[in-house]
């Protein structure tokens, strides 16, 4: 995982092509990047975020910000009832209890290793807007 300006990038290696490719995962817009080395990957990741932010500014649009802290989860009614009961028993609101459970579930996840980035960038807004990085 990589992080830049609160945007998180997930990277994979394509052994056949001999290239790293990645995607920003904490936004609804599609932001991709790639590179043949870790140095290229890091540079391309940061450039892709900067290009995305500039692209949004040029269009007078707000960039999709990484997570607001709110989400809707659709769960079975019985699970909802049990979660509410567990929250009540622990003396917490359902929101506080769910937040605590999620925090516990992701406690071992390490997203602080910005080890990968690329040299070509492609940004696509979900509203069918495309912005290839200028070469």
N, C-alpha and C positions, 0 to 999 in steps of 0.2 A: 504494500500500500504506500501511496505517496500523498502528501498534503501540501497545498499551496493556496493561500488566501481562503482557507476554510473549505476548499474543494478537495475531494478525495479521489485519487486515481487508482484503479485496479489494473495491473499489468499481467500479461501472459507472454510466453515465448513461443514463437512459431519456429520449430526446429527445421522444417523444410525450407522456409524462406530465410531463416537465419536472422530473424528480426523480432524485437520486442514490440508489442502493440498494446495499447491501453485505452481505457474509457473512464471518464469522470462518472462516478457512481452515485453521488449524492445531489443530483439535480435532475429535473424532468427533461431538460434539454439534452441533446446528444452532443458530447464533446469527446473527440477521439484524438489519439496521438500515437506516434511510433518512432522507433530509432534502432540503429544497429548496435549501439553500445549504451551502457548505463549513463554515461555523460550526455549522449545525444538524447536519450530518453528523458532525463531530468530537464534538460533545456527545452525540449519540445512540449513537455507537460506544462511547464510554466508559461511558455509562449502560447499554448492553446488556451489557457485560462485568460491571459492578457488579451489575446485576439477576441475571445468570446465577450469579454467585458467591453472592449472597444467597439465591437460589432453592435452590441446592444445599445451603447451610448450613441453611435452614429444613427441608429434607427429611432432614438428617443424612447427606448423601451427599458424597463427594469429587468436586469438579469435575474434568472431564477436563482434565488438564494438557497444555500444549503440548509435545509430543514428549519422549520419554524418552532419545533418543540411540541407540535400538536399533530395527531394523526387519528384517523378513524379505523378501528379494527372491527371487522365483522366476525363474530364468534357465535357458536351455538348458544341458544338460550340457557341450557343447563350449565355450560361453562361460565356464562355471565353470572348466573345465580351463585355458583360455587365461589367465583372470584369475589363477588360482593360479600358473601358470607365470610370468607377468609379475611377480607379487609376489615369488616366489622369486628370480628373476633380479635384482630390485632390492634384495634382502636385507631385505624387509619381510614382515610377516605379511599374510595376505589382508585382514584388517580394516583394517590401517594403509594398505595400498595402495588399497583401495576408497575409504576416507575421503579420501585424497589426490586420487584421481581425481574424486570428487564435489565436493571443494573447488575444484578447478580448473574444473569444469564450471559452477559457480554463482558464480565469482569476480566476474563482471561484473554480476550481478543486484543492483539497488539496491532494498532494501525499507525504506529509512529515510525515505520521504517521506510522512508522515502528513497527506495533503492532503484527505481526505474522511470524512464521518460523517453520521447522520440523526436524525430526531425521533421515529419510532415504532419500537418494539423488539418482536421476537418470538423467544422462545427455545424450542427443542424438544429434549428429551433423546432420544437414539436409542431408548431403551427406551419409546417412545410416551408420554413425559411432556411436557406442554405448559405454557408459562408466558407468557401475554401480559403485557407491561409494563403496570403500573397507570397509568391516566390521571389 
